[in-house]
Amino acid sequence: MQPDELEKLIYDVRKIKSEGQTVELKSASGGVPEKLYDTLSSFSNQDDGGIIVFGINEKDGYNVCGVSDSQSVMKCVSSQCREMEPVVRAVFTVCEIDGKKVVSAEIPGVDIAERPVFYRGVGRVKGSYVRIGDSDEHMTEYEVYSYDVFRKNVRNDVRVVENVQMKLWDKNSEALYLNAVKKGWNNLAQNLNDEEILEMMRVFAGGKPTLAGLLAFHHFPQAYFPQLCITAVSYPGTEIGEEGFDKERFLDNERITGSIQDMLDKACDFVRRNSRTKTIIDNMGSRVDRCEYPLKAVREAILNALVHRDYSVYTERTPIRIEMYRDRMEVVNQGGLYGRTSLDMLGTGKLTPDTRNESLVGILELLGVTENRYSGIPTMRKEFTRVNLPAPVFSSFHGEFRVIFKNSYKCAADAIGSVLEFCQSPKTREEIVGFVGKSQNYVTSKIINPLVKEGKLGLTIPEKPQSSRQKFFRQIP
């Protein structure tokens, strides 16, 4: 960063009177704070890194108080950077504003294979932080574990399941799978028998079913993992707790079990029967029934949740959730984005996503359940565009991945309050537009801009208000 760029950053921060996802202010009038570890960690653990600015007093109206000794500031910060694991390499810039010196320390984001960056003094779990809006929060034990899984290439889908009752094993599906393997890889059929093929393809390990094999071929995997299922609920209102006309708390409620194929089929049936259907007249003058949500997109969302959820011991007690409300439906699974995948890159084709459950995906591909061509999210978007519904919204927060499908129901009076609730975690402009279900111009001019002006929505990149990577988050009064 050049001095003039630092001056511009300070001008923007003082103008909007806010820090954000990538900016942290320290007055440093009495010297550098002894504990910068939380911010050093949180900035290092996000792709964009962050900038710590010394010499701005947030509590005094964001006035420039300056630092007495810029060299001392840089020395103290560098010392704390060396206490991080891995060591943080800050880049410093000094500028002068109104005769007072201001120092910035740019903290680069590290590659995901090196995360989490943490303070060695308290260890990996207690010393790892994540940036939420303008605050640094401790990573959960699960969030730390998620980075370790990727770095160490832990394969939870091929862990062995003990004492499986083979009478409930689907031999017909297994036979279809073996035929598909042999058709695709002739050399396996020529050199290995069926048992050896199933071992090589990780359906079995040491003669015992793997978790991937259990989920694909057993009629009731929930006998061994009761919560590896789907809970599906249809609510009468727009939030949990709202009652219907007859004081009912929900309209339908089902616990969906079976193999992945079984759960997928049953879950799609649940959504179909709990969706409103309207009749339209097509271009040929024929009457056509249209489901509230494009069922092809629904199938993709549920399949993605089943295939890409985290199957570790940390999450095996948490089912996938399908929640249907008056204005939307949500599909939620444990396990946020995996590897180097980011929300911005989902479905763009610019990056081949890392796969969390490689063996499970491979099995289901040969069974014809999934294509494994990274087409799920583009298909969802295309289907919603086809029927003129708001684009699906995708979020990944604290180890949960969520897909939100909006229907044609609109309630403008609730839009502002709903957006504030939606932005508990930072959201892009496109995500907010998709959530509200109105045009971008309307959402920007009538909702986002007024909320930012009132200080109810903060910007994650306040120094660049018009950035294409800008996100908005709820400001806590």
C-alpha positions in Angstrom: 0.0 0.0 0.0 1.3 3.4 -0.9 0.9 6.4 1.5 -1.7 8.1 -0.7 -3.7 4.8 -0.7 -3.5 4.7 3.1 -4.8 8.3 3.2 -7.7 7.4 1.0 -8.5 4.4 3.2 -8.5 6.6 6.3 -10.7 9.2 4.6 -13.3 6.5 3.7 -13.3 4.9 7.2 -13.8 8.3 8.9 -16.5 9.1 6.4 -18.6 6.1 7.1 -17.4 5.8 10.8 -17.0 2.0 10.6 -14.3 -0.6 10.5 -15.4 -3.8 8.7 -14.4 -7.2 7.5 -10.9 -6.1 6.4 -10.1 -3.0 8.5 -9.3 -2.8 12.2 -8.5 0.6 13.9 -6.2 1.1 16.9 -5.6 4.4 18.5 -2.1 3.3 19.8 -1.8 6.7 21.6 -0.3 4.9 24.6 1.6 2.4 22.5 0.7 -0.7 20.5 -1.8 -3.0 22.3 -0.1 -6.0 23.9 -2.6 -8.4 22.3 -3.2 -8.2 18.6 -3.3 -11.9 18.3 -7.0 -12.1 17.7 -6.9 -9.7 14.7 -3.7 -11.2 13.3 -5.3 -14.6 13.4 -8.7 -13.6 11.9 -7.2 -11.5 9.1 -4.8 -14.3 8.2 -7.6 -16.8 8.1 -9.6 -15.0 5.5 -8.9 -14.9 1.7 -8.6 -11.1 1.6 -6.5 -10.7 4.7 -6.9 -7.3 6.4 -5.4 -4.0 7.4 -4.7 -2.8 11.0 -4.5 1.0 11.2 -2.7 2.6 14.1 -3.4 6.3 15.0 -7.2 6.5 14.6 -9.3 6.8 17.7 -12.6 5.0 17.1 -14.0 6.1 20.4 -13.3 9.8 19.7 -15.4 10.1 16.5 -12.7 8.3 14.4 -10.4 11.3 14.7 -6.7 11.1 13.9 -4.7 10.9 17.1 -1.5 9.7 15.5 1.3 7.6 16.9 4.3 9.0 18.7 6.9 6.6 17.2 6.1 4.8 13.9 9.3 2.7 14.1 8.3 1.5 17.6 4.8 0.6 16.3 6.2 -1.5 13.4 8.7 -3.2 15.8 6.0 -4.2 18.3 3.6 -5.5 15.6 6.4 -7.5 14.0 7.2 -9.0 17.4 3.7 -10.2 17.9 3.5 -11.5 14.3 6.5 -13.8 15.1 4.4 -15.4 17.9 1.8 -16.7 15.4 1.9 -20.1 13.8 2.7 -19.9 11.0 4.5 -16.6 11.3 2.6 -13.6 10.0 4.5 -11.3 7.6 3.0 -7.8 7.9 3.6 -5.1 5.3 3.8 -1.6 6.8 2.9 1.9 5.4 3.3 5.3 7.1 1.6 8.5 6.1 1.0 11.9 7.7 -2.4 13.4 8.2 -2.8 16.8 9.8 0.7 16.7 11.0 0.2 13.3 12.7 1.7 10.0 11.7 -0.5 7.0 11.0 0.8 3.5 10.5 -0.9 0.6 8.7 0.0 -3.1 8.9 -1.3 -5.2 6.0 -1.9 -8.8 7.1 -2.1 -11.2 4.1 -4.5 -14.0 4.0 -2.7 -17.4 4.0 -3.4 -20.4 1.8 -6.0 -22.6 3.1 -3.5 -25.5 3.5 -1.7 -23.4 6.2 -4.9 -22.4 8.1 -5.8 -21.9 10.8 -3.2 -19.3 11.8 -3.1 -19.1 15.6 -1.3 -17.7 18.5 1.2 -20.2 19.8 0.9 -19.0 23.4 -2.5 -20.6 23.9 -2.5 -23.3 21.2 -4.4 -24.1 18.0 -8.0 -24.2 19.4 -7.9 -21.2 21.8 -5.6 -19.1 19.6 -7.6 -19.3 16.3 -9.9 -16.6 15.3 -12.3 -15.7 12.5 -13.5 -12.3 11.4 -17.2 -11.6 11.7 -18.1 -8.1 10.5 -15.8 -5.8 12.5 -15.1 -8.2 15.4 -12.7 -11.1 15.9 -14.4 -14.3 17.3 -12.9 -17.5 18.5 -13.1 -20.3 16.0 -15.1 -23.3 17.2 -13.4 -26.5 17.7 -15.2 -27.8 14.6 -14.0 -24.9 12.4 -10.4 -25.6 13.4 -11.0 -29.3 12.7 -12.4 -28.5 9.2 -9.1 -26.9 8.2 -7.1 -29.9 9.6 -9.3 -32.3 7.6 -8.5 -30.6 4.3 -4.8 -30.2 5.1 -4.4 -33.8 6.2 -6.8 -35.2 3.5 -8.9 -37.0 6.1 -11.4 -39.3 4.4 -14.4 -39.6 6.7 -16.6 -41.2 4.0 -14.3 -44.3 4.0 -14.1 -45.0 7.7 -15.1 -48.5 8.6 -18.5 -49.3 10.1 -18.5 -52.2 12.5 -21.1 -54.9 13.1 -23.2 -54.1 10.0 -26.3 -56.4 9.5 -25.7 -57.6 5.9 -29.2 -58.9 5.5 -30.3 -55.4 4.8 -27.6 -54.9 2.2 -29.1 -54.0 -1.3 -27.5 -56.7 -3.5 -29.4 -55.5 -6.6 -27.9 -52.1 -6.3 -24.5 -53.6 -5.6 -24.7 -55.8 -8.8 -25.7 -52.7 -10.9 -22.7 -50.9 -9.4 -20.3 -53.7 -10.2 -21.5 -53.9 -13.7 -21.0 -50.1 -14.1 -17.4 -50.4 -12.7 -16.5 -53.3 -15.0 -18.0 -51.4 -18.0 -15.9 -48.3 -17.2 -12.7 -50.1 -16.2 -12.2 -53.3 -18.1 -8.8 -53.8 -16.6 -10.4 -54.2 -13.1 -12.8 -56.9 -14.3 -10.0 -58.8 -16.0 -7.7 -58.8 -12.9 -9.9 -58.6 -9.8 -12.9 -60.5 -8.5 -16.0 -58.7 -7.2 -14.9 -58.6 -3.6 -11.5 -57.1 -4.6 -13.2 -54.5 -6.8 -15.5 -53.4 -4.0 -12.4 -53.1 -1.7 -10.5 -51.1 -4.3 -13.5 -48.7 -4.8 -13.8 -48.2 -1.0 -17.2 -49.8 -0.7 -15.6 -52.2 1.8 -12.3 -51.9 3.8 -10.9 -55.1 5.2 -14.1 -56.9 4.5 -16.2 -54.4 6.4 -18.5 -51.7 4.9 -17.2 -48.2 4.7 -19.5 -45.3 5.6 -19.8 -44.5 1.9 -20.8 -48.1 1.1 -23.3 -48.1 4.0 -25.0 -45.0 2.8 -25.2 -46.1 -0.8 -26.2 -49.8 -0.4 -27.7 -50.4 3.0 -31.5 -50.1 3.4 -31.3 -48.6 6.8 -27.9 -46.8 7.6 -29.7 -45.0 10.5 -29.5 -48.2 12.5 -25.8 -47.3 13.0 -26.0 -43.5 12.6 -29.5 -42.4 13.7 -29.0 -38.8 12.8 -27.6 -39.3 9.3 -31.0 -38.6 8.0 -33.2 -35.7 6.9 -35.7 -33.8 9.0 -38.3 -32.1 6.9 -40.8 -29.6 8.3 -43.4 -27.4 6.6 -44.3 -24.3 8.6 -47.5 -22.2 8.2 -45.7 -18.8 8.5 -42.4 -17.1 7.5 -40.6 -18.0 10.8 -40.5 -20.9 13.2 -43.1 -20.3 16.0 -45.7 -18.6 13.8 -49.0 -20.5 14.0 -51.5 -21.2 11.3 -55.2 -20.4 11.2 -56.0 -23.4 13.4 -53.0 -22.6 15.8 -51.0 -25.4 14.2 -47.2 -25.1 14.6 -46.4 -27.0 11.4 -48.3 -28.3 8.4 -46.2 -31.4 7.8 -43.3 -33.1 9.6 -41.3 -36.1 8.6 -38.1 -37.8 9.5 -36.6 -39.2 6.3 -34.4 -42.3 6.4 -32.9 -45.0 4.2 -30.0 -45.0 1.7 -29.0 -41.8 0.0 -31.1 -42.7 -3.0 -34.1 -43.4 -0.8 -33.7 -40.2 1.2 -33.4 -38.2 -2.0 -36.6 -39.6 -3.5 -38.6 -39.2 -0.2 -37.3 -35.7 0.4 -38.3 -34.6 -3.1 -41.8 -36.1 -2.5 -42.1 -34.1 0.7 -41.3 -30.9 -1.0 -43.7 -31.7 -3.9 -46.7 -32.4 -1.6 -46.0 -29.4 0.6 -45.6 -27.0 -2.3 -48.4 -24.8 -3.6 -49.3 -25.4 -7.3 -50.6 -22.8 -9.6 -52.1 -23.3 -13.1 -50.8 -21.1 -15.9 -51.6 -20.9 -19.6 -48.6 -21.5 -21.8 -47.8 -20.0 -25.2 -49.8 -22.7 -26.9 -52.9 -21.9 -24.9 -52.6 -25.1 -22.8 -53.2 -25.2 -19.1 -50.0 -26.2 -17.2 -49.6 -26.8 -13.5 -46.4 -25.2 -12.0 -45.0 -26.2 -8.7 -44.0 -23.5 -6.2 -40.4 -24.4 -6.6 -38.7 -25.9 -9.7 -38.4 -29.6 -8.7 -35.3 -30.1 -10.7 -33.6 -27.4 -8.6 -35.0 -28.9 -5.4 -33.5 -32.3 -6.3 -30.1 -30.8 -6.9 -30.2 -28.9 -3.6 -31.1 -32.0 -1.6 -28.6 -34.2 -3.5 -25.8 -31.7 -2.8 -26.6 -31.7 0.9 -26.5 -35.5 1.0 -23.4 -35.9 -1.0 -21.3 -32.9 0.2 -22.2 -32.8 3.9 -19.6 -33.5 6.5 -19.7 -37.1 7.7 -17.2 -36.7 10.5 -17.8 -37.7 14.1 -18.2 -34.0 14.8 -21.4 -33.8 12.8 -22.8 -37.4 12.6 -25.4 -36.4 15.3 -26.9 -33.6 13.2 -29.3 -34.4 10.3 -29.8 -32.5 7.1 -32.8 -30.0 7.5 -35.4 -29.1 5.0 -37.5 -26.2 6.2 -40.4 -24.9 4.2 -41.9 -21.5 5.0 -44.6 -19.4 3.5 -42.1 -17.3 1.5 -39.2 -19.7 1.1 -37.6 -23.1 1.6 -34.2 -23.8 3.0 -31.9 -26.9 2.8 -29.3 -26.9 5.5 -26.4 -29.4 5.9 -23.5 -29.7 8.3 -20.1 -28.9 6.7 -19.5 -25.5 5.2 -17.6 -24.9 2.0 -14.7 -27.4 1.7 -11.2 -26.6 0.6 -10.4 -23.6 -1.6 -14.0 -23.2 -2.8 -15.6 -19.8 -2.0 -19.2 -18.6 -2.3 -18.2 -16.2 -5.1 -16.8 -19.1 -7.1 -19.7 -21.5 -6.7 -21.1 -22.6 -10.0 -18.9 -20.3 -12.1 -16.7 -22.9 -13.6 -13.7 -20.8 -12.8 -12.4 -23.2 -10.2 -12.9 -27.0 -9.9 -14.2 -27.4 -6.4 -12.4 -29.7 -3.9 -14.5 -32.7 -3.1 -15.1 -33.6 0.5 -16.5 -37.2 0.0 -14.7 -38.5 -3.0 -15.5 -42.2 -2.6 -19.2 -41.6 -1.9 -19.5 -39.3 -4.9 -17.8 -41.8 -7.1 -20.1 -44.6 -6.0 -23.2 -42.5 -6.5 -22.0 -41.4 -9.9 -21.7 -45.0 -11.1 -25.1 -45.7 -9.7 -26.6 -42.8 -11.7 -27.6 -40.8 -8.7 -25.3 -37.9 -9.4 -23.4 -36.7 -12.4 -20.4 -35.3 -10.5 -19.9 -32.6 -13.1 -20.3 -29.6 -10.8 -23.5 -28.7 -12.5 -25.8 -28.7 -9.5 -25.6 -25.0 -8.6 -25.7 -23.8 -12.3 -28.8 -26.0 -12.7 -30.5 -24.4 -9.7 -29.9 -20.9 -11.0 -31.0 -21.8 -14.5 -34.2 -23.4 -13.2 -35.2 -20.4 -11.1 -34.4 -18.0 -13.9 -36.6 -20.0 -16.2 -39.7 -19.6 -14.0 -38.9 -15.9 -13.1 -38.2 -16.5 -9.5 -35.4 -14.9 -7.4 -32.0 -16.5 -7.7 -31.1 -19.1 -5.1 -29.1 -17.8 -2.2 -26.1 -19.8 -0.8 -24.4 -19.2 2.5 -21.7 -20.9 4.5 -21.4 -19.9 8.1 -20.0 -21.6 11.3 -19.8 -25.0 9.6 -23.3 -24.9 8.0 -24.1 -24.7 4.3 -27.5 -23.3 3.5 -29.5 -23.0 0.3 -32.4 -20.6 0.3 -35.1 -20.8 -2.4 -37.5 -17.9 -2.5 -41.0 -18.3 -4.0 -43.3 -15.6 -5.4 -44.7 -14.6 -2.0 -43.7 -11.0 -1.2 -44.3 -8.9 1.9 -42.7 -5.5 1.5 -43.5 -4.4 5.0 -41.3 -7.1 6.4 -38.4 -6.6 3.9 -36.2 -4.3 6.0 -36.5 -6.4 9.2 -35.9 -9.6 7.2 -32.8 -8.2 5.6 -31.3 -7.2 8.9 -31.9 -10.8 10.2 -30.5 -12.2 7.0 -27.4 -10.1 7.4 -26.4 -11.5 10.8 -23.5 -12.9 8.8 -22.1 -10.8 5.9 -24.0 -11.1 2.6 -23.3 -9.8 -0.9 -25.6 -7.5 -2.7 -26.7 -10.3 -5.0 -27.5 -12.5 -2.0 -29.7 -9.8 -0.5 -31.4 -9.2 -3.8 -32.1 -12.9 -4.1 -33.4 -13.0 -0.6 -35.8 -10.1 -1.0 -37.0 -11.2 -4.4 -37.2 -7.8 -6.0 -35.1 -6.0 -8.6 -31.6 -4.9 -7.8 -32.4 -1.3 -8.2 -35.3 -1.5 -5.8 -33.4 -3.4 -3.2 -30.4 -1.1 -3.4 -32.3 2.2 -3.3 -35.1 1.2 -1.0 -33.4 -1.2 1.4 -29.6 -1.4 1.3 -28.7 2.3 0.9 -31.1 3.5 3.6 -30.0 0.8 6.1 -26.3 1.7 5.4 -27.1 5.4 5.9 -28.9 4.8 9.2 -25.9 2.7 10.4 -28.0 -0.5 10.6 -25.9 -2.2 7.9 -22.2 -2.2 7.9 -19.8 -2.7 5.0 -17.1 -5.4 5.1 -14.9 -3.3 2.7 -15.7 0.3 3.8 -12.7 1.7 2.0 -14.3 0.5 -1.3 -18.1 1.0 -1.0 -18.7 0.0 -4.7 -16.4 -3.1 -4.7 -17.8 -6.1 -6.4 -16.7 -8.1 -3.4 -18.6 -5.9 -1.0 -20.7 -7.5 1.7 -23.2 -6.1 4.2 -23.7 -7.1 7.8 -26.1 -6.1 10.6 -24.6 -3.4 12.9 -25.4 -4.1 16.5 -26.5 -0.9 18.3 
